[in-house]
């Protein structure tokens, strides 16, 4: 599914809004500005008539008077198009007040009459002194007045194309700013959700909605977090309760199977069958104990007794129990590289259980020419405990799936291997409790390397 960019969408929306505003502004401004400029020019004509009334007998003197008075005004240049006329002479373009474009009579202001109308099929603007029908008049074609409007719009359009790059850059800046503002509450939720895990569902802080429009998202998130927490609590409680309840009947089954095996004739078919039953009971007890341990780990209630131990000595003792004092593993070649006097602040029972699980896993999935390489080395304030073994038919995604509970690889290759698929899961939970990091990787030599890294004990 192709995902669209929110920032790009915001940019195009802002671009469309900007274009719409520019076009609307231009249309509205053209409509109203033309009328406003005509009114200003018409008022200027009245100003000229009032201020230079003594010079109306001579057009040149009249225009020079007006230009001197209105020097620097853009509208003052319209005086070049003025028609100064006298009704008695009959040189006016038309009769003042006739063929008006509107039903309203000429406007009177400051002793002057203002009229806009048709004369000889041409729209004119004219001014005359009030009550003086034969006095001098000033006329101007409306089309000449519109020249100023056209020049202004031509200048504006020319400059608009020059500022387009700046508008584009400003839109990019506004897009970035808008995206930051719009996405900030979502990113806050994202950061909060990304920190969620089974351990902090009950204590994860509730994000504060910066804007009231995002309060519904926060409410949905909080509701989901609460329901997830309740589900995890119920699941943990069920696993723990089930394991506790199974302990008693499994213990009774173990005792009865051992009693039955002891009372049956040695080597008989019934004794062999009873022994198989006893083995399966032991398997169930093992599964139950591991599930109980995992449920306690999930609930962060593993019994812990931290102290400083010499991990080097502890590892050597575990290796002696697993290989040198164990006839079943005497055929396995052990290669070790254990640095001396590595101190670790931890729960000794848990670290020993982790080492046993890692070695047991290495033995179960070993090849025919069995060997196990075990190293314990320190570097820059931390130590690294590694267990490596050769294997076959290693899945490409083993490093991703190995710590999943009950995962035992491809069943077609691991069906004959005894195990539950919980050993590495337990090791991972123990690593978390011991404030360390557990990783698994496969090498090009068809070996599996599991490493536990944690900080060295420092008294300071």
N, C-alpha and C positions, 0 to 999 in steps of 0.2 A: 504494500500500500504506500503510495507516494504521499509524503507528508509535506504540507505547505508551511512556509516560513511566516510566523506572525509579524516579524519586523518588516518583511517585504510587503505584507498585506497592509500594515499600518502606513508604510511609505506611499503605496498607491492610493490609499484612502485620503491621506493628506494632500497628495498631488491632485486628486480629483476635486477635493474641497477647495484647494487654492485656485485651480483653473476656473471652477464655478464662481468663486468670489470675484476673481479678476473680470470674468466675462459679465457677471451681474453688475459689478461696480461700474464697468465701462458703459453698459447699456443705460443704467439708471443715471449715471453722471452725464452722459450725452443728452439724455432727455431733459434733465433739469438744468444743467449748466448752460445750455443754449438759451433757455428762457431767462435765466439769471443774468447772463451777459447782455442780452437784448435790453433787459430792464435797466442795467447799469449804464449802457450806452445811451439809452433814452433819457435817463436821469442826467447824464453828462451833457446831452444836448440842451436840457433845461438850464443846467448850470452855466453853459456858455451863453445862452440867451439872456440870462439874468445878469451875469457879470459883465458882459460885453455889449449890453443893449445900446450904448451910445455910439457904437461903431457899426451898427447894422446897415448903415447906408453904403458901406464899402465892404465887399466880401473879403478882400485881402486883409484889410485892417482887422476885420472881425475874427478871421482865422488866426492871425498872428497874435491877437489878444488872448484867444483861447489857448493856443499852444504855449504861450509864455506863462499863462496861469497854471496850466496842467502839465508842465514839463516833467518828463520821466514816467508818465502814466502810459501803460500799454493802450488803454482805450482812447487816449488823447489823439493817437494817430488816426482814428476814424474821422477826424475833422477834415481830412483830405477828401472825404467822400460827401461832406455836407453840401446841401443845396440851400443857399440863402436867397430867399425870394420875397417879393412884396406883392400882395393881392392887387393893389392899385395898378401896378405895372402889368400884372397878368403873367409873370414868369414862374409861378408856382406849378409844380407837376399836377396838382389837382385842387379840389376845393376841400378845405379843412372840415372834417367831421362827416363827410359824405362817403357812401359805400363802405361803411365801417365793417370790419370782420366780425364784430360782436354787436350784440344788441345794446351794450352799455354805452352811455355817452362818453365824450372825452373826459379824462380825469383832470381834476384841478388840484394843483399843489404849489404853494408859495407864489401865488399870483400868476401861474402859468397853466396853460391847458396842454395836456398830453394826449395825442391821438395816434392810433395805429389802424390803418385801413388800406383799402385798394384805391389805386389811382392809375388809370390806363392799364388795368390788369397787372399791376405791380404792387407788391406790399410795401408800404412806406411807414416810417416812424416820423412824426412831426411834432413841433412845439411852437406855440405862439403865446403872446401876453394875453391874459384873461380879459375878456370884454373888449378887446381891440381887434375887430374883424379885419381892419385894413392895415394892421401893424405888420412888421417884418416877421417872417416865419423861417424856421430851420427844418429842412426835410432830409431824410436819409433812407436809402433803400435797405430793406431788411436783408437782402442777399449780400449787400456790402458789409453789414454788421456781422453776418455769419462767417465772413472771411476770418475774423479773429478766432472763432470757435474751431474752424477747420485747421487753422495753423496750430492752435494749441493741441488738438488731437493728433495731428501729424507728428508734433514734437514728442508727445507722450508715447505714441506707438513706437517711435524710433528709439526712445530711451528704454521702453519695456523690453525690447530684445536684448539690450545691453545688460539688463539686470537679471535676465533669466538664469545665467549660471549661479548668481548669488542666491536666487530663490531656490534653486536646486540644492545648493549646499546647505542652506538654512533648513530645507525640508529633511535632508539627511540627518542634520543635528536634532531637529524636533522628533524625528522617528526614533533615533537612539534614546533620547530623553523619555519619550512616551513609552517605549518598550521597557526601559528601566523602571518607570513608575508602575506600569501595568503588571510587570512580571515580578516585582519585588515581593508582594504577598505570596505569590505562587512559589517563588524560590524559597521563601521562608518555610512554607509547608513542605517543600521538597527536602530541605535540609533536616527538618524534624522527622519526616517519614523515613529518610535514609538511615537515621540512627536507631530506628526501631529494631529490636530483636526480642527473642524470647525472655531475655533477662531483665529488660527495662520497660516492658509494656505497662507495668503498673506505675512506674515512676517517671516515664517520659514526659517532659514538660509540654504543656499545651501552648501552641503558638498563639500569639495575640494578633487579631485581625486589624491590620493598619487602617483599612477602610470598611465601612459597614456593609458594603456590597459583598465582601469576602467572608463575612461572618458565617454564612451558610456553609461555605467550604470547611471552615474550622469546626463547625458543629458536626458535619459529616465525618471529618477526620477523627474527632474526639469520640464519636459514637462507634466508629470502626475500631479504634484502639481499645476502647472499653470492652467491646464484644470479643475481640481477639484475646485480650487478657483473660476474660472469663473462660473462653474455650481452652486456653493453655492450662489454666488452673485446674479445670475439670479433667483434662487429659492426663496431667501429671498426677492428680489425685487418684484417678482410676488405675493408672499403671502401678502406683505405689501401693494402693489398697489391694489390687489383685495379686501383686507379688507377695505381700504380707499374708494374705489369705491362703495362697498356694503353699507357703512354707510348711505349715503343719501337715496337710495331707501328703505332701511329697516326702517329708521326713518319715511319716508312718509307712509309706510305700517302700522307702529305702530299707527301713528296719525289717519289714515283713519279707522283702525279697532276699535280704541277707540271711534271715532265719530260714527261709525256704531252701535257699541254695545249700546251707550247711546241713540240712536234714535230708536232702535227697542223695541217692547213691552217686558217688563220685563218677563223673564221666558219662552218666546216663543222659538219655535224650531230654528227660524232664529237667535235669540240672542245667543242661546247655540252654534250654529254652528259658529257664528261670534267670540264668545269668544274662541273657539278652534283654530280658525285661528289666533286670537291675541296671544294665548299662543305659537303657533308655530313660530310666528314672533318674540316673545320675546326670544324663544330658538335660532332662527337664529342670533339675535342680540348678545346673549351671546356667541355663537360659534364664531361669527365674532370678538368680542372684545378679546376673548382668543387667537384666531389665530393671531390677530394683536400684542398682547403682546408677544407671542412666537416668532414671526418674528422679533420683536424689540430685544428680548433677543438673538436670533441667530446672529443678526447684531451688538450685543454689544452696542445698542443704547437706552436701557431703561433709562427713565428719573430718575435721582437719586438726592436725597437731603439728604446727610448724616448728622446726628447729634447724640448726646448722649441722649438716652432715658432710662427711668426706665422700663425695660422690664417686671418686676413683675407687676407693675401697669397697663401697657398696656394689658398684658394677662388677668388680672382680669376684665378689662373693656370689652374685647372681650367675655369672658365667660358670663358676665352678659347679653350682647346683644344676645348671641346665645342660652342661656338656661333660665336664670331667667326672662328675659323680653320677651321671645318668647314662646307663647302659644303652638305652634306646637311641640316644643321640651321639654315641661314640664314633659312628662312621662319618659324622659331619666334620669337615675341616674348618677350624676356627682361626680366623686371622684378626688379631686385635692390635689396636694402637691407642693405649689408654695413658693419658698424661697423669702424673702423680699430683695428689693433694689439691684436687679441684673441689672447692667448698661451695655448697649450695644450700640456701635457706628454703626448706620445703617440708612437706609431709613425707616422711620416709616410706610409709606404707604405700602411698599413692605412687611415688616415683619407682618403687620396686615393682609394683603391679604394672606400670607402664612398660618398664624394661622387659618383664616377663612376656607381656602381650606382643611387643615388637619382635622379640626373639621367636616366640611361638608362631607368629605370622610368617616370619622369614623361613622357618622350618617347614611349615605346611605347604608353602607355594614355591619350594626349592626344586631344582632340577635333579637329575639322577646323580651327577657328580657334585654332591652337595657341599657347599661352602658358605660361610657367613663371615662378612667383614664387619667388625665392630670398632668404632673409634670414639674417643672422648678427648676433645682438644679445646683449648681456650684461645681467645683472641680479642683484644681490645675490650675488656670488661665483660665478656660473655663467654659461655662455653657452648659447644655443639656436640650433641650425642647422636651418632649416626649408626644405622643398621642397614647393611646392603647385602642382597642375595641375588643369585641368578634365577631367572624364571623363564617360562615359555608362554607363547600365545598371549602376550601382554596387550590388553586393549589400549587403543590410542587415547582414550579419555580416562584412563585409570586415575590420573592425578585429580580429576574432578569428582569421580564417583567413589573413590576408595574409602572415604570417611562417612559415606552414607550408611545408615544402619541396615543390616541384613544384606548388604551388597557383597557378593562373593565372586564377581566376574562372570564370564561366560559359562553357563551351566554345562555346556557340552564338554568343557575342559576341566571344570572344577567339581563335577558330580562325585568323583571318587575321593575328593579331599574332604576330610572331616572338618567341621567348623560351623559357626553360626553367622559370621559376617558382622560381629559386634566388637571384635577386638580393637580395631583401629578407631571405631566410634568412641569407645571408652577411653582410649589413649588421647583422643582429641579433647574430650571433656576434662581429663586430668591435666592436660597441658594448659587449658584455660585457668584451672584452679591454681596451678603453679606459676601463673603469670609468664608462661613461655609460648613458643610458637612451634607447631608441628606441621611439617610439610612432607609431601611424597612426590617423587619424580622418577621417571624412567630414563635410562641412559641408552646410548646407541649400542652398547654391548649386551643388550637384553638383560639388564639387571634393574632391580627396584631398590631405590634408596629412600629411606625414611629418616628424617632428621628432626631432632628436638633442640631448639635454641632458647636459652634463657640467660638472664644476667648472673654473673658470679656474685657470691656473697662478699660484701665489703663491710667491715665493722665501722667505717666512717661515713 
